[in-house]
Amino acid sequence: MFFPLLLIFVVVPLLEIWVLIQVGQVIGGLNTIALLVITAIIGAALVKRQGIKTLQQAQLRMARGEMPGREMASGVLIFVAGLMFVTPGFLTDVVAILLLLPPVQLAVGLWLMKHIQVRGATGAQFHFHAGGGNRSPDQNTNGRTFDGDFERSEQDAPRQLSDDEKK
């Protein structure tokens, strides 16, 4: 855990400063600042456009009753790209542009789904798989799908306190 934090908070800013100095020596300080502002504005427009497109795709999939897993992963990557665009620096801008490319989003999204484990509020663990969907680690379906319904009965429902009991 130490190495990724060191990389993000020490190495990347030092590289960004070095690149900014190099660019500033070639095109001048004010031109470098203007270029940073322009890339932030263009990046924000790209992120907005791609974010709206991804949101519309997610809504379409949900309307068809499908889980928008790919769109959710793309949305996270678009958000990260937006953060990188507003971070001053040219290296982060290059990474942000790469994160906006659909093939890169797919590759990074698949990698993330292979390595992310989510623990629900009930303590149940779900692993996300590149093939889509999720399942509990103790659930061995052998390729079969089990469908079920859930219904809450009156005795399972939480009891509401009356006004007298609230006092």
Residue pairs with C-beta under 8 A, 6 or more apart in sequence:
12 91
12 92
13 89
15 91
16 88
16 89
16 90
16 91
16 92
19 89
19 90
19 91
20 32
20 36
20 88
20 89
20 90
23 32
23 35
23 90
24 32
27 35
36 88
36 89
36 90
39 85
39 90
39 93
40 85
40 86
40 88
43 81
43 82
43 84
43 85
43 86
43 93
43 96
43 97
44 82
44 85
44 86
46 85
46 97
46 100
47 78
47 81
47 82
47 85
47 100
50 78
50 100
51 75
51 78
51 79
51 82
54 71
54 74
54 75
54 78
55 71
55 75
57 68
57 71
58 68
58 71
58 72
58 75
59 68
61 67
61 68
61 71
62 68
67 132
67 133
69 113
69 128
69 132
69 133
70 106
70 109
73 105
73 108
73 109
73 112
73 113
74 102
74 105
74 109
76 112
77 99
77 105
77 108
77 109
78 99
78 100
78 105
80 96
80 99
81 95
81 96
81 97
81 99
81 100
82 96
84 92
84 93
84 95
84 96
84 99
85 92
85 93
85 96
98 104
99 105
99 108
110 130
113 128
113 129
113 130
114 128
114 129
114 130
116 128
117 125
117 126
117 127
117 128
118 125
118 126
118 127
118 128
118 134
119 125
119 126
120 126
124 136
125 136
125 137
126 134
126 135
126 136
127 134
127 135
127 137
128 134
129 135
135 141
